[in-house]
Amino acid sequence: MTHPLRIALLSYRSKPHSGGQGVYVRHLSRELAALGHRVEVFSGQPYPELDPGPLLNRVPSLDLYRDDDPFRTPPLSHWRDGIDAVEVATMWTAGFPEPLTFSLRALRALRHRADLDVVHDNQTLGYGMLGLVRLGFPLVTTIHHPITVDRRIELESATGWQRLGKRRWYGFVRMQGRVARRVGPILVPSRSSADDVSREFGVAPERLSVVPMGVDTRSFRERPEVERVPGRIVTVASADSPLKGVATLLRALAKLATEREVSLIVVGRPNEGGATDRLVDALSLRGRVEFVQGIDDDALARLLASAQVAVVPSLYEGFSLPAVEAMACATPLVASRAGALPEVVGEAAVLVAPGDDAELAAAVGALLDDPEARRRLGRAAWERVQRRYTWRAVAEATAERYREAADRRPAARRRPAPAG
């Protein structure tokens, strides 16, 4: 019988209810612990919400991007060391420091932890990870998708001086590519993402292993007690990120609103006066669009279950938890034919061209007009989730990769097998 593993799971930021990293850390750590492994999560701010079982080790940064005070400059008395100085200096020069600075803090926290069997890096890809490799730690890395794609899409939508600022902000991506080429094994959530990582980061395909992400079916499930609200559309997306396609969805909603009663709830908050906020007014949608944030999984699941249609209008996705969460709630889904989305949803969603608001409006309108089509699609989506996307299966597959990595560790760092 194989012995339980001692695992350090690293995540440079782990926002609990939006963004894939915090969701991934919470559910993977819980299921690994349920399999009998000892899991310690090392995270910077925002910290994850963990279920009973795994331990949380806080790796505090200066928290320069907190929601209530972004891009703040902390007083000098709060600076603790040279890593803090690098963090502030990078922010002052319009860069994003967290992948680098978290990796250096994680290296400092782990360098003497001879008790660990494996370290799992959740897409930090900072130079500190190479330090762990040099020290002999077996390292498994997850790359959800290469951030080069985000950078390219944001640069295409930027103008003038914005382009210079975006290039500087995404300066950390070069580091991530360098680190990705020197670590392994690498877990990716889809074959599409594997192809992108190989192409964008120059990683050899044989070092990539597909392990899909999962959905918490305790919360995201059919809810017959929740009534579907006529004309309600729901999307879960970073409202101001061009990558997520919210602008396309708003333009589609404006078309739909000329012929029917529809409403949209966006789980994500736009910046006041930002591009999304201005577009809502330009399209005269202020009374039809509601933005919500900070809701827990149960509230999100009930919201998805109340929609007649869910939409993932992204221009790119390496996997898409929002798509799988909607499918788990048996909510009919319309998604872009982009990135990994066709692979993730299969035949259980209506696919449209990314960025095409007319096609998106037509697809959503057709579903709103056809209750039987909604029922069939919702049932197919629910069944696909049960077959493919449970966190237990994700944890089992991930633990297999851990053991393979631990078996290749230097003999001097191997833990002896338990007696008997």
C-alpha positions, 0 to 999 in steps of 0.5 A, a space after each residue: 500500500 502506498 504511503 500518504 504524501 506530504 504536499 506543499 501547494 503554492 499559489 501566489 494569490 488565491 481569491 476565494 470566489 472569483 478567478 480560477 486559482 483560489 477555486 482550484 486551490 480550495 477544492 484540490 487541497 480538500 480532495 487530496 486531504 480526503 485521500 489521506 495526504 497531508 496538504 499545506 497550502 502556501 498562499 499570498 494575499 488574497 488568501 484562499 478559503 479552505 475546507 477542513 483538512 488542509 493547512 494554510 500557511 500565509 505568505 504575506 506580501 505588502 498586498 499592493 492590489 487589495 480590492 479596497 486600496 489598489 496600487 497603494 504605497 505602504 509606509 516605509 515602516 511596513 517594509 520588511 526586507 529586500 523582497 518587499 523593496 522589489 515588490 514596491 519598486 516594480 509596482 512604481 514602475 508599472 509592473 506586476 511583481 507578485 509571481 516573482 516576489 511570492 516565488 522568492 518568499 516561498 523559496 525562503 519558507 520551504 528551503 529547510 522543509 526536508 519533510 516534504 514529498 512534493 511541491 506543487 506550484 499553481 502557476 507562479 512560475 517565478 525564479 524562486 521555483 528554480 531555487 526549489 529545483 536546485 535544492 532537490 525538491 520534486 516540483 509539479 507545476 500547473 499552468 492553466 494557460 499561458 498568460 502570453 495570450 492575455 497579454 496579446 489580447 489586451 495589447 490588441 485592445 489598447 491604444 497609445 500610451 496604454 500599450 506601453 503600460 500593458 507591455 510593462 505590466 506583463 513583463 513577468 511573462 518572460 520570466 514565466 516562459 523561462 521557468 516553464 522551460 526548466 521545470 517539469 512535470 507540468 499539468 494543464 487542464 486541457 489538450 488545447 491549453 497543452 498546445 498553447 503552452 507548448 507553442 507560447 512557452 516553448 515547452 516540449 509536449 512530452 513534459 505536459 500532462 492533461 488533468 482537467 479541473 473539477 467542479 464542486 458538485 455539492 454546491 453546483 447541482 440541479 436545484 429544482 426548488 429554484 425557479 428559472 427567471 424568464 429572460 435571465 442571462 448570467 455570466 461569470 467573468 472579470 468585467 473589464 478584461 477584454 479576454 473575457 468578452 463581456 463587451 461582446 455579450 453586452 452588445 448582444 444583449 442590446 440586440 436582444 433587448 430590441 425584441 424581448 424582455 431580457 436581463 443580464 447578471 454579470 458576476 464580476 464588478 467593473 471599474 467605475 467609469 471604465 470601458 465596461 461601465 461606459 459601454 453599459 450606458 452607451 448601449 442604454 442597458 443600465 436597467 437591464 444589467 446587474 453586476 454582483 461580486 463577493 458571493 459564495 459558491 452556494 449563492 452563485 450556484 443558485 444564481 446560475 440555476 435561476 438563469 434560462 441561459 448562461 453565457 461564456 463569451 470569452 475570446 480565450 479560455 485554457 479551461 473555464 470553470 464558469 462553463 463547467 459550473 453552469 453545466 453542473 447546474 443543468 443551465 443551458 450554455 452558450 459559449 465561444 468557440 475559443 481556446 479550450 471551450 469546445 473541448 470542455 463543453 463537447 456537444 453540451 453547449 451551443 458554440 458561437 464565434 468569439 467576438 461575434 455579437 450578432 451570432 451570440 444574440 441569435 444563439 441566446 434568442 433561439 434558446 430563450 424561445 425553445 423550452 425543449 431545447 433548453 431542457 435537452 441542453 441542460 440535461 446533456 450538460 449535467 451528465 457531462 459534468 458527472 462523467 468528467 469533472 469531479 474534484 475527486 477524480 482531479 485529485 486522484 490524477 494529480 496525486 499520481 503525478 506527485 508520486 511520479 515526481 517524488 520517485 524521481 527525486 534525488 536519493 538524498 532527499 527521499 523519505 524512507 518508506 514506512 516500516 511494515 
